Structures are given as C-alpha cells and as structure tokens.
Amino acid sequence: MDWMIMLAQLLLSLSFLVAVHEMGHLLAAKYFGMRVEQFSIGFPPKIWSFKKGETEYAISAIPLGGYVKISGMIDESLDTEAMKLPAQPWEFRAKPAWQRLIVMLGGIFVNVVIGVMIFIGITYVYGETYLLKDAVNANGGFQVGKVGEDLGLKSGDKIVKINGKDFRYVEDILHPETLLSTDGTYTIERNGELKEIKIPADFIQKFNKKEGPGKFVWIRYGPTIAEVEKESVAEKIKLKKGDRFVEVNGKPVQYFDDMSYEVKHNTSDSLFLKVDRGGEVLSFRVYFKDQNRLGVGPENPAFLEKAEERITYSFIESIPKGTVRAFSTLAVQVKALSRVVTGKLKATESLSGPIGIMQAFGSEWDWLRFWTLTGVLSLVLAFMNLLPIPALDGGHVMFLTYEIVSRRKPSDRFLENAQKVGMVFLLALMVFIFANDIIKLFS
C-alpha cells in the first residue's frame, strides 16, 4: 500500500509538471500561428485522446514525460519525410528564428513561473516553522545517529556554530548550503569544551541514502515510552505507554538515546531493564540474543512546543519571500549537479530517478511535502531542459541562438543527426539513472 501512495504522488506531480511545460510550448506556437498536431502527457502508446481543431490531445501510457508535435519541426518523432516538402506558412520552420526561440523557451518559462508560484503559495499557506537551536542545546544537546557519529559527533554534543558563525535554527544544520560547503565546519560544545568538526566535501551524499537524514542529528527525547509496537520485545514483557526507563544493564538512563545505545550495544544473551511506572520501579529481564531493539517510541519532550518558532506572511510578503526561496532552492540543486559533473560527488550516490523521487514523496500523503517537491521538480525540470543538449529544449535554443547571431540556419540534415545523438545520450542517461535507482533500492 505504501508504494501505491508514493507512486500516486509521483505520477500526479510529474503529470502536472509535464502538462504545464508542454502547454507553454503549445500556447506560444499557437500564438505565432504554428500548427500543433499533437499534445501528449506521457509517451506512446496512447491510452485516451480527443481532437479539437487541428490538435490531438492525448494521455499516453509511459508517464516519464510528454511532447508537443509542431508541424515543420525536427523533434523526437524524426519525421524527415515531411521536412522534404516545401515549407508551409503554418510550419515551425517557416517562422522567424526569434519566434521559434520563444516557442522553445515557452515550456522552460512556464516551469520557472509554476515553481515560483508554488513556493509563494507554500510560504503564504504554511509560513515557516523553525526549531530554536538554543532550546535544543539547553535540553541536553543533540541526539546523534550513525551518519553523525561517522562525522565525529556524539549524542549530547551542543552545536553552537556553523562555519564559524552563530545560527538560530536547528534547520540550518541540515540546510543543503551547509552540507554542500567545501570547507564547512560545525563548532560543538562537548563536556564544556569547544571542538571543531569538519564537513567533508562529499558529506551531502550521506543524505541521498534512504537512512541518511534520520541518522544524523536531531533533538534528544526523554526516556518515557509513548508507543509500544505490536509483537515487539517490549510488548512481550508488558512494557506500557507512560513507563519511564531508569536503567539498562545497570546503567542510568536520562534520555531515550541513552536507552537505545545500551540496547544496541548489549553483548549478553539477556537484557536487564528498570522502569518507573507511576512511582514504582519495576525490574525486567528478557532474553535478547541476536536482537538490537525493544520496539518502543518516545514521547515528545515538554520543551518542544516552546522551542518552535512559527513565522506567518501576508500574501504580499509571500511574493518576494517565496521567490527568493524558489531560486535559492534551484541554486542549491545546480551547485550539487556541478559537483557531480566535476567529480566531487559520485553520480551513483547523488543522482535519483523516478524511484528515488517516488521514495522522497513518502508513504503518507503530506500536501506540504508534495507541493514542496513539485516546486523543486518544476525548477529542476526548467534548468535541465535549458541544458544545450540536442533533443532537449536547450539544444533547440542553442541552434536557434546560433542562427540569430550568425544569420545562418543549420541544415535540416545536421539538425536531424544532432537530434539522434541527443536522443541516444538521453536514453543512455535514463538507463543509467533507472539502474542506479534499482541498485540503491536493494542496497
């Protein structure tokens, strides 16, 4: 069931983005009097279609993109026979280069506008909620998972600076700009002493793995049980909601992560627990060979409600705020991609395809997460389509720009061959990304 929810979100998001992207091409083409033969969401075979005027509108079976077929244009269809006939006034090739350039930029422009509008809407509807760093530090510092431990952090560390500068919110620790730093550092306070932890240039790759973000740092929870999983060790020994851990294997427990650490590192066949239940301390001994978890969840600490800061914006205030947020997000994505191209980040760990994106949507339908990811995808789709690769909009833009500057149009044969090369490259890239997704799924 979980994968169906993730898949539904992916298909809805991609279908929406493809539809608006191709609509940008269609509207620009029709405005300049070009004949649009087909408008399709998805690639053939067709599932359903109807015709209005000169254009057939279709929904096709492969939901990995879409296309608009404009008469007299060398595109994915490679309809070279039609190109041998004399150019007609309604064809793409018969129009001035500047009009053709606007048509090719139409989809990219719409994706940028949609991405910005989504972030403006998110800013207006949801505002921004942040967790105060000082409140977390005052509560005993941060809980640290394996990813954080590999970096050199320990549970109980108080993170006081990022790149040598004070910061206000916990979210800054996880911000992509921080994780993408080439010479970044966390300054921590441990046992009353300050220490600097370096952030490796490839550290963000840890967060592209399924378990990455959940095993870095977060707040420390108290030792009180809020949930007991069914058929777990905790249920078998009759631990209850509201029980508070006091000791594990004779060691005092102050935070939930203290308990988790002792449980995971238990080396004997038995586990000894003491919990406080309504003022009475109860002792438990359980057979625990080849196990590393009890199956309990912590309750939210009392300080958490006061530690959150929510900022709301009027619609007018949301426009510049959301716009800046949109382009800042795009800048981070471009920066990460440049690291991949230059070899500073591994492509196998940094790139995600449909499966990886599907997992990012999550197994629960969360509209904030859905629209945030859709906004990011819209901006990334615009940027990727602008790359000067034949078969992408950017390839057409490159050749049209050359034509405008040089006043010489590339031959149809050259454009046809360039389109074939681009399609082979994109197909190879798609195969690589799909294979990489599958490998990461089972690794």
N, C-alpha and C positions, 0 to 999 in steps of 0.2 A: 504493500500500500504506500509506503514511504516514497518509493521510486516513482510511483504514478503521480504523486503530488509534485515532486521535483520536475518530472517530465512535463507536466501540465504547465507549470510556471515557465519553464524554458520555452516551450512552444508558443505560449501566449506572448511572451516578451519578444522573441525573435520574429514572430509573425507580425506583430505590431510595428517593430522597427523596420523590417523589410518592406512592409506596406507603405509606410510614410517615406522611406528612402526612394522607392520606385515611383511613388506618387510625385515626388519632387521632379524626377526626370519627365514623367508624363505631362504634368501641368506646364512645364517650361517648353516642352516640344509642341504641345497643342497651341500654346500662346504664340509661337512663331510660325504656326501653320504647317507643322510637320505631321505626317500621317503616322499614328501609333497603331500598329497591327495587333499587338498583344500586351497585356499587363498580367503578370503571373506572380502570385505568392507561392514560393516553393518551385522546385524543378520537376519536369515531367517524370512520369505520366500524369496527365490531368485527372483530377477527381471530379471536378464540377466547374462549369463555365457558363457564361452568357455573353451575348454580344449586344453592345449599344453603340449605334452609329458605326464607325469604321473600326472600332476597337473591341477585341475579345478579352473579357476579364475572366481570369481562371484562378482556381486553387489547385495546386499540384501536390503530388504525393511526398516528395522529398523536401522536408521543411528546413533546408540549410541555406536558404537564400531566396532570390527571386529575380525577375528580369522584366524589362520593358523592351519590346521589339519595335524599333522605329524604322520605317521604310528608308532604304538607301544608306544604311549604316552597317559597317563591318563590326559585328559583335559576336557573342558566343554561338550564334546559330551558323556562322560562317556561310551565309547564303551568297556564294560567289556568283551564281548564275544570274541573280537579279542585278548584280553590280555590273554585268556585261552590257546591260541595256542602257539606252540613253537616260541621263538623269532627268527626273520629273520635278516640277516646281515644288511639290509637297514633300520631297525626299530630304533627308538629313544632309546628304552630300551636296545638295543644290543650294543650301543656305550659306550665308556669310560665316566665316570662321568664328567671329565673336558670338554669333547666335548659337552655333554648335558648342562653343565653350561653356556658355551659360547653361545649356541643356545638360552637359556632362557634370557641371558643378551643382546642378539642382538637387540631386539626392544627398550629396555631402552637406550642402547648405541646410536642408531640412533636418538632417540628423543632428547637426550642431544646434539648431533652434530648438528642436524637441528635447535634446539633452539638457540645455539650459533651462527650458520651461519646466522640466521635471524637477530639477534641483531648486528652482524658485518655488514650485508647489510644495515640495518636501519641507523647505525652510519655513514656509507660511503655515502649513498644516501642523507640522510636528515640532517646529522650533528646534532647539538644540539642548540636549541634556548631557551634562558632564559630571564626572566624579572628582571631587576635590582631592588632590594629592596629599595635602597636609592632614586631612581627616584619616586617610588610609594609613599614613605613616604613624599617626597618633594611636591607631588601633593595633599597632604591633608590626607595621611594615607590610610586606607583600608575601603572598604565597608563591612559591616558585616551582615550576614543573621541570621536566627533563630538558626542554629546549633552553630554559633559563639557566639550569644547572650547567649545561654544556658551555654556556657563555661565561660562567663563573659566578653566577648569583646563587644565593641561598635563601631559604624561607626565613623570614624575619628581617631581611635587608630592607632598609628605607632608601628609596631612590629619591635623591634630593636635587639633582641637576641633570640636564640633558645637554651634551656638547658644551659643558662648562657654564650653562645658563640655567637660572631658576625657571621653573614652569609651574603652572597652576593646576592642570587637569591630568588625571591618570591616562586619558585617551592619547595624550601627547607621547607617552612611552611607546605606544603601538602605532603611531602615525607613520604612514609609508615614507614620508620625508626623513623621519628619524631612522627607519630601518634601511633606507637606501643611502645613508650617509657613507661617504668614502673614508672618513676619518672620525666617525662618531664615537661618543663615549657616554656611559651612564656613570654619574658620581653617586656612590651609595654610602650610607652610614651603617656600619656593622660593629656592634659592641662598642659604640661610642667613638669609633674611628672612621675617618673618611677614606674611601678607596675608589679608584677609577677602573671601570670595566670597559674595555674597548669593544666596539661593534664591528665585526668583520664586514668587508665589502659585500660578501655573498650571504649575509645573515638573513636577508628577506626570503631566501629560498626555503628556509625552515617553515615559513608561513604559507607556502604553497602546498605543503603536505597536509593531509587530512587532519592530523593531530596537532599541527603547529600552534595556532593561536591558543588553544586550550591548555597547552603545556608550557607556556612562557611565564607570565606573571599575572596575578590578579589579587583581589582582596583576601584577607585571612578571615575565615569563618570561625565562630565559636564551636565548642565541642558538643553542642546539643543536637540530637537527632530530629530531623523534620520529616524524614521519609524512610521507610523500610521496604526494600524491594521484595517482591514475591519470590518464593523458593530460594531465597538467599541464605547465607550462613546466619545473618542477623535474625532473619525470621525463624529459623530453626531453633535458635537458642532463646527466642522470645524477647529480643530487644524491642523496645517500643518508642513511638514518637514521644519526644519530650525527655527521654533519657539523656543524661549528660555524662560523657566519658570523663573519668577521673584518672585512671591508669591503664596502660597497656604494657604487659610483661614487666610490671613493677615500675615503669617509668611514668612520671606525672604528665598529664595532658592538659595543655592550656588552650590550644587551637585545634581545629579539625584536621589540619595538615600534620600536626604532631601525631595524631592517631593514625592517619593514613601512612605516614612514614614508617612507624613502628610495625604496622600490619604488613606492609610491602616487604620490609626487611626482616621479617620473622624467619628464623632459621631452624626452629624446632618443629616437631610434629604437632605441638599444641600451642594455643594462644590463650593468654590469661588477660581477662578484662575486668575492670571495675567501673561501674556506672552509678551515678546518683539518680535515684528515682524518687522524686517527691521528698527529698531529705534523707532517704535511706540509701546507704551504699550497698550495692549488690555485686557479688563476685561471680564470674563465669569462666569456665574452662572449656575450650572447644577444640576438637580435632581439626587441624588446619594444614595438613600436609599437601603440598603442591597447589596451594591457593595463595592469593595475594590481595583479596578484597573481602569486606564484610557484606557490602550491599546496602549501605545506608547513605543518606544525603543530609547535609547540614541545613539548619535554618539560617535565614538572613540575619546578620548581626544588627543589633539595635542602632548602631551609629549610621547605618547605610542611608536611612531616609533623610537625615540631616546633612549627609555628605554630598547629596546630589544637588546640582545647581541647574535649573532649567531656565533657558532664555527664550522668550517668545518675540515674534516680529510681526509688525503690521504688513499688509500686502506690499505697500510701497517700500518698506525697509527690506522686504524679502527679495526684491528685484536685484539690487546690487549685491546683496549677501549671497543669494543663490547663484548668481552669475559668476562671482569670484570662486565660489565653492566648486562650480562645474569645471571651470578652466583650470583650477588648482588640481582637481582630480585627474583631468586629462594630462596635465603636465607630469604628474607622478607616473602615469601609465607610459607616457612617451619616454621618460627617463629610464624606467625599468626596461623598456624594449631596447633602448640604446645600449644598455648594459649587456643585454643578450647578444645583440649584433656584434659588439666589441669583444665578446667572450668573457666578460667579467662575471656574468651569471650564466649558469648552464641552461640551455634551451629545454632540455628534458625535464628540468625541475621547475622552470619558470613559466613555460607556456601551457595553457589549458585550452582544450577544445570543448565541444558540446557536453561531454560527460563531466568534465571538471566544472564547467559553468552550471550545469544542472545541479551538481552537488552544492555549489555555492548558494543556490536559492534555498536549500534546506528542505527538510521533510515536513515542516509546518508552514502553512500559508501565512506569511507575515507581509502585509502590504508595504510597510516602510522598507523592509529589506528588498521586496520585489521591485519597487519603484526606484530605489537607490541603484540596484544592479542594472535595471533597464536604462537609467540615465547614464551610467558609466558605459554600458554597451553601446548606446547611441553615439556617444562621443568617440569611443574607440573605433566603432564602425566608420564614422566620418574620417577619422585620421587614417585608418588602414586603407580606405578607398582612395585617399588622396596620394598614396604612395605611387611613384612613377613606374608601375609595373603594367605592361600590356595585359589586357583582359580586365583590369580594374579601371575605375573611372579616372584614376590618376594617370594611367597610361594614355588614355584619350586626351586628357588635359595637357600632358607633356607634348604630344604630337601637334595638338591644336595651337599651343603656345609657340611652338617652333614655326608653324605655318603663319601665324600672325606676325611674328618678328621677322622671319625671312621672306614672307610673301611667296613662299613656295610650298605647295601641298605635297606631302609624301604620296607615293604611288599606292594604288589600291593593293597591288601585289605585296608591297612592303608592309602595309598595314595588316594584310591577311596573315602573312608569315609571323609578324610580331604578335598578333593575337594568338596564334597557335603556340608560340613559345611561352607566352604568358599563361595560357591555359594549362600547359604541361607543368610549368613551375607551380601554379596554384594547386593543381591536382596532387603533385608530389608533396607539397606542404600540407595539404589536407590529410593525406595518408599518414604522414609523419605525426601530425597532431592527434589524429584518431588513435594510432597505435600507441603513442605516448600516454594518452588518457587511459587506455586499457591496461597498460603496464602499471601505471600508478594506482589504478583501481584495485589491482590484485597484489600490489607490493606491500 
